[in-house]
Amino acid sequence: MRTPGGGMRWPADVAVAAVVAALTGMDAWWNQPGTREADGLTYLLVVVSVAAVLTRRRRPVAAAVVCMAALTARYVSGHRVGSGTGVQPGRPA
């Protein structure tokens, strides 16, 4: 796919998806005490999210909906995302 200036967009799209995959995969792998261990469903949701990120230019709303649904499914299945301070959302410090 080319930009209006004639350049290629796909290297940037792949780079963004790679960063999202690395950060999301690390977050799935790194468990806080009291949260569920990563399993096949967790990594499937990571792959689905990254695939959605790759389609964000052609279908931005669909990509956002898929990413939100995957994040919601991950949260509902027992994975919690911390703030990086060791404090879990919904729990007092």
C-alpha positions as CSV (number, residue, x, y, z in Angstrom):
1,M,0.0,0.0,0.0
2,R,1.4,3.4,-0.9
3,T,0.9,6.8,0.8
4,P,-0.2,9.8,-1.2
5,G,3.5,10.9,-1.3
6,G,4.5,7.6,-3.0
7,G,6.0,5.8,0.0
8,M,5.2,2.4,1.4
9,R,3.0,2.2,4.5
10,W,3.3,-1.5,5.3
11,P,6.8,-1.3,7.0
12,A,5.3,1.1,9.5
13,D,2.2,-1.0,10.0
14,V,4.3,-4.1,10.7
15,A,6.5,-2.1,13.1
16,V,3.5,-0.9,15.1
17,A,2.1,-4.4,15.2
18,A,5.4,-5.8,16.3
19,V,5.6,-3.3,19.2
20,V,2.0,-4.1,20.2
21,A,2.7,-7.8,20.0
22,A,5.8,-7.5,22.1
23,L,4.2,-5.4,24.8
24,T,0.9,-7.3,24.9
25,G,2.7,-10.7,24.9
26,M,5.0,-9.6,27.8
27,D,2.0,-8.4,29.7
28,A,0.2,-11.7,29.2
29,W,3.3,-13.6,30.2
30,W,4.1,-11.5,33.3
31,N,1.5,-12.4,36.0
32,Q,0.8,-10.5,39.1
33,P,0.0,-12.4,42.3
34,G,-3.7,-13.3,42.4
35,T,-4.2,-13.3,38.7
36,R,-4.6,-16.2,36.3
37,E,-1.6,-17.7,34.5
38,A,-1.4,-17.2,30.8
39,D,-2.8,-20.0,28.7
40,G,-3.7,-20.8,25.1
41,L,-6.7,-18.5,25.2
42,T,-4.6,-15.7,26.5
43,Y,-2.1,-16.0,23.6
44,L,-5.0,-16.4,21.1
45,L,-6.4,-13.1,22.3
46,V,-3.0,-11.5,21.8
47,V,-2.8,-12.8,18.3
48,V,-6.3,-11.6,17.5
49,S,-5.5,-8.1,18.9
50,V,-2.3,-7.9,16.8
51,A,-4.2,-9.0,13.7
52,A,-6.7,-6.3,14.3
53,V,-3.9,-3.7,14.7
54,L,-2.7,-4.7,11.2
55,T,-6.1,-3.9,9.7
56,R,-6.5,-0.5,11.5
57,R,-5.9,1.6,8.4
58,R,-8.6,-0.1,6.3
59,R,-11.1,-0.8,9.0
60,P,-10.3,1.4,12.0
61,V,-13.7,0.9,13.8
62,A,-13.6,-2.8,13.4
63,A,-10.0,-3.0,14.6
64,A,-10.9,-1.0,17.7
65,V,-14.0,-3.2,18.4
66,V,-11.9,-6.4,18.0
67,C,-9.2,-5.0,20.3
68,M,-11.7,-3.9,23.0
69,A,-13.5,-7.3,22.8
70,A,-10.2,-9.2,23.2
71,L,-9.2,-7.0,26.1
72,T,-12.6,-7.5,27.7
73,A,-12.4,-11.3,27.2
74,R,-9.0,-11.3,28.8
75,Y,-10.1,-9.3,31.8
76,V,-13.3,-11.4,32.3
77,S,-11.3,-14.6,32.1
78,G,-9.2,-13.6,35.1
79,H,-6.3,-11.6,33.8
80,R,-5.9,-8.2,35.4
81,V,-3.7,-5.4,34.2
82,G,-1.8,-3.6,36.9
83,S,-0.5,0.0,36.8
84,G,3.1,-1.0,37.0
85,T,3.3,0.0,40.7
86,G,2.1,-3.4,42.1
87,V,-1.3,-2.0,42.8
88,Q,-4.1,-3.8,41.1
89,P,-7.2,-1.9,39.8
90,G,-10.0,-1.9,42.3
91,R,-7.8,-2.6,45.3
92,P,-6.6,0.1,47.7
93,A,-2.8,0.7,47.9
